[in-house]
Amino acid sequence: YKKTIDGAVRFLRGQNSGVIKGLQQQMADAAEAMRFEKAARFRDQLKALESMRARQKVVFDDEIDRDVLGLARADDEACCSVLEVREGRLLGKKHHFLGGVMESSNEDVFSAFMQQFYLQNDFVPSQIHLPVQLADADELASWLSAKAEGRVELATPQRGAKAQMLEMAERNAAQMLAERSHKREMRRDRVPQSVYALQRDLQLDTLPRRIEGIDISTFQGAHSVGSLVCFIDGQAKRSQYRYFKIKDLEQPNDYASIYQVVHRRFRGLHERGEAFPDLLLIDGGKGQLASAVGALRELGIDNQPVLGIAKRFEEVFLPGEAQPRILPKTSASLRQLQTLRDEAHRFALKNHRDQRAKSTLTSTLDHIPGIGPKKRNALLRAFGSVKRIAATPLEEITAIPGFSQKQAGELLAYLNGSRYDQGKTAASDAAQQDTDT
């Protein structure tokens, strides 16, 4: 059994000659012993191996095992191609993609790739051909030789069949990189069915590939925040999310907040000369939708597709329609709207909590003598909350530029409801030093 497994491993590694010679000897031995059925099985195995071997292209006259490496690059991405030549025959091709190579030389890319590639492979051939000479070639050769338990040579052929094989490896890498780029472009241009369903169910003139959603978050009448999320071809584009602090409202007003966010958003797009979204979604019913439409009309925008979606019954409201549209609960278009609405709500809550936390910290620190805007902001960046500051050791606060030991102690005393005694602290420190000594 072990001999069979060892033969299979040698064959998969491309060491065909030894396997074939072994089978020929076994067939001859079986025939001599007049075990003709066993000899016939060896004969059939030999035919299968020879048939498979015949399909492998002969690229070198010698029977040395070697890998031929090629490289292709495009912007910040690269593809390394490996042609596996075993006993002079092209056994297979492998390719690997690498990112973040913009600042790296070809030599650096090959060196990093070889270390990763051969670390993950059990078999290392006796020769590795590269189109460039590596600065760490000796170190790599020593490591590969130890791994292969035999001498491994790194070579850079300049002419003949070996140089032609290097060119083939580079062409193969360039082709794989081009195919990868083409597939990426195809995926980028592919519009999901839910977007087409949305156009159909809402009877929109334009396919809503870019949809923006707006939601308002308010807590106890303070810190109102408007969020704007963006989906392109059904996928969230977080780099284009925005949030708006609601201004000049004395009390919570969802309608006025929607009006303000829509007005500020579309006025900014117009001033910057940027395209409007294919569809604008408002989290809310008739009232919120009316506020959004009012803001658009104030800006002279009459042809912007906009809708409101009410969460209770998932009703879709459109301008000029008295009754809501009821989309099937299982429809792809409704799921797309729900996903965008929920994402807008999540983003609004997140930013609202951030604003509230900053305000709580600011209002608390404003009552502490000696804590101005710069030190307050430094504390906010370092610790994030009053609770964390109160639990922070004195020496961590004094590590912040501008904070003396006295001021840090007074800050902690204020937050913890105690009185800071600098002399006592100094005495305690001295006692601690005596104890340590």
Secondary structure, 3 states (H helix, E strand, C coil): CHHHHHHHHHHHCCCHHHHHHHHHHHHHHHHHCCCHHHHHHHHHHHHHHHHHHHCCCECCCCCCCEEEEEEEEECCEEEEEEEEEECCEEEEEEEEEEECCCCCCHHHHHHHHHHHHHHCCCCCCCEEECCCCCCCHHHHHHHHHHHHCCCCEEECCCCHHHHHHHHHHHHHHHHHHHHHHHHHHHHHHCCCHHHHHHHHHHCCCCCCCEEEEEEEEEECCEEEEEEEEEEECCEECHHHCEEEECCCCCCCCHHHHHHHHHHHHHHHHHHHCCCCCCEEEEECCHHHHHHHHHHHHHCCCCCCCEEEEECCCCEEECCCCCCCECCCCCCHHHHHHHHHHHHHHHHHHHHHHHHHHHHHHHHHHCCCCCCCHHHHHHHHHHHCCHHHHHCCCHHHHHCCCCCCHHHHHHHHHHHCCCCCCHHHHHHHHHHHHHHHC
